[in-house]
Amino acid sequence: MSSASDQPSAPAALHAPPQPPKLLHRMRDHLRTQHYSVRTETAYLDWVRRFILFHDKRHPAEMGAAEVVQAKAPKRLPVALTPIEVRELLMHMQGTTGLAARLLYGTGMRLLE
């Protein structure tokens, strides 16, 4: 008869505490809970992935101020139209383009949604 000590023990990985989710999984979960669009989520995850690869696969938590570069000031400010300007612009748009523009503006949707 064999005893319990003769049987191989279970791998140590089965008894190890569960690992926290990886950075990209945590980021994806956060972006989804904040209701970011799928394209924005994909772009952000790609930026983070490329940032990590650029820094020799180091986790951002391990990086110091030397790796963090402040964003440059934009060369131009984005243009935002006033409600009156939007109304005038939409009045000049005709046909299918005008309908699509009014629907996008009225619902607050983006072009790729």
C-alpha positions in Angstrom: 0.0 0.0 0.0 1.2 3.5 -0.7 0.9 6.2 1.9 0.0 9.8 1.4 3.7 10.8 1.6 4.5 8.6 -1.5 2.2 10.7 -3.7 3.6 13.8 -5.4 2.6 17.0 -3.8 0.4 19.5 -5.7 2.3 22.2 -7.6 3.2 25.3 -5.5 1.2 27.4 -8.0 -2.0 25.9 -6.9 -1.4 27.1 -3.3 0.0 30.6 -4.2 -2.3 33.6 -3.6 -3.9 34.9 -6.7 -2.0 37.5 -8.6 -3.6 41.0 -9.0 -4.8 41.7 -12.6 -2.1 42.9 -14.9 -1.8 46.6 -15.7 -3.4 46.5 -19.2 -6.3 44.4 -17.8 -6.8 46.9 -15.0 -6.7 49.8 -17.4 -9.2 48.1 -19.8 -11.6 47.5 -16.9 -11.3 51.1 -15.7 -11.9 52.5 -19.2 -15.0 50.3 -19.6 -16.4 51.4 -16.2 -15.9 55.0 -17.3 -17.8 54.2 -20.6 -15.0 55.1 -23.0 -15.6 54.2 -26.6 -14.0 51.0 -27.9 -11.7 52.9 -30.2 -10.5 55.2 -27.4 -9.9 52.1 -25.2 -7.9 50.5 -28.0 -5.8 53.6 -28.6 -5.1 54.1 -24.9 -4.1 50.5 -24.4 -1.8 50.7 -27.4 -0.1 53.9 -26.1 0.5 52.3 -22.8 1.8 49.0 -24.4 4.2 51.0 -26.6 5.3 53.2 -23.6 6.2 50.0 -21.6 8.0 48.5 -24.6 10.0 51.7 -25.2 11.2 51.5 -21.5 12.4 47.9 -21.8 9.2 46.3 -20.5 9.5 48.1 -17.1 6.2 48.6 -15.2 5.3 52.3 -15.0 5.2 52.0 -11.1 8.9 51.2 -11.3 9.8 54.3 -13.3 10.9 57.6 -11.9 10.6 61.2 -13.1 13.3 60.6 -15.7 11.0 58.4 -17.8 8.0 60.7 -17.4 8.0 63.4 -20.0 5.6 66.3 -19.6 3.3 66.9 -22.6 4.1 69.8 -24.8 1.7 72.7 -24.9 -0.5 72.4 -28.0 0.5 74.7 -30.9 -3.1 75.7 -31.4 -6.3 75.4 -29.3 -9.1 73.2 -30.6 -12.0 75.1 -32.0 -15.3 74.9 -30.3 -18.3 76.5 -31.9 -20.9 78.5 -30.0 -24.5 77.3 -30.2 -25.3 80.2 -32.6 -22.4 79.2 -34.9 -23.5 75.5 -34.9 -27.1 76.5 -35.7 -25.9 78.7 -38.7 -23.6 75.9 -39.9 -26.3 73.2 -39.7 -28.8 75.5 -41.6 -26.3 75.7 -44.5 -25.9 71.9 -44.8 -28.3 70.1 -47.1 -29.4 66.5 -47.9 -27.9 63.4 -46.4 -24.8 65.3 -45.1 -27.0 67.8 -43.3 -29.2 65.1 -41.8 -26.2 63.1 -40.6 -24.6 66.3 -39.1 -27.8 67.3 -37.3 -28.2 63.7 -35.9 -24.6 63.5 -34.7 -24.7 67.0 -33.1 -28.2 66.5 -31.6 -27.3 63.1 -30.0 -23.8 64.0 -29.0 -22.3 61.1 -30.9 -18.9 61.0 -32.5 -18.3 60.1 -36.1 -17.0 56.6 -35.4 -19.8 55.6 -33.0 
